[in-house]
Amino acid sequence: MGKTRDEVEELKANWSCDPCWDLKDTEGFEEYADELRKYQEEFSLAAEYEREAVEQKERLEAENLGLYGLYQLINQYGAMLERHQSAIRYLANGESSMALEALRGY
């Protein structure tokens, strides 16, 4: 028996709170794969747009305060921290070559 519309909408809501898997590949929802793929793409585009808008606002505020250099350093530190966290996850899974690529920023 296929999933109901309510189940599909509940899946989307749950995924939106923690989008850590490929939504279209969710087991049991194969008949909705196209809809789920489209939803994931739209969600990702909206999240990217929002991230860029926030980044632009923060950059302008930093420039107005004369703190643009500090702003850049903080962003660079954040990117480095993300790379290190990814590398740790790869190492924990025994994927040392992927850890090295994460540290290099690939």
N, C-alpha and C positions, 0 to 999 in steps of 0.2 A: 504494500500500500504506500502511495506517495505521501509526501509531507504536505501539511496544510499551509495555507497562506500565513496563518498566525505563527507557525513554526519557522517559516522562512524569515518573517520579520523579526522574530525573536533571535534567530541566528545572526542576522545583520546587526541587531542591537548589541548582542554579546561580542561579536567580532569588533565592532566599532570601539568598544571599551578596551580591547586588547588585540589589536590587529597583528598578531604574530604568526599567522599561518595564511596559506593561500586559500582564500574564502571559496573560490570556485571549485576547489578540490575536496570540500568537506564531504565526508562519507555520508551517504544517505540522502544527499541533496543533488545528486547527479542531474536530475531532470531540470534543475534550476541553475545549472552551471553558467549559462550565458548571462542570465540576470545577475548572478553573484559576481561574475567577472566584471560586468559593467559597474555594479555598485562599488566594488573594490577600486576600480580605476577612478571613478568619480570622487570617492572618499580620499584617495591618495592625492589627486589633483587639488582638491579643496584644502587638504592639510598642508600641502606644499605652498599654496597661495597664502594661507594664513601664516605659515612660518616666515615666508618672505616679507609679508606686511609687518609682522612683529619685528623682524630684523631691521627693516628700513626705519621703522619708528625709533627703535633703540639707537640706531646709527645716527639719526638726526638729533635725538636728544643728547647723545654723547658729543656730537659736534657743537651743539649750542652751549654746552657746559665747558667746552674746551678740553674734553676728555677722550677725544677720538683715539689717541694712541693707546690709552688704557683699555678702551673698548676692544680694540684689535687684539691686544694681548690676552684679554679674557676669552675672546672667541677662539684664539689659537690654542689656549689652554684647554678649553672645552673640547675642541676637536682632538687634541692629543689624548685627553682623558677617555674619550669614546674609543679611540684606537686601542688604548691599553686595556680597556674593559673587554673589547672584542677579543683581543689576543688572549686574555685570561680565560675567556669562555672556550676558545679553540684549544688552548693547552689542557683545560680540564677534560675535553673530549678526545685528547690524544692527537690533535691535528696541529702538529708543530709547524708545518709548512704554511698552513693558513694563518697561524698566529704571527709568523714572520711577515706575511703579506699585510695583515691588519696593521702591524706596527709601522710598516712602510707607507701605509695609506692607500693600499690598492683595494 
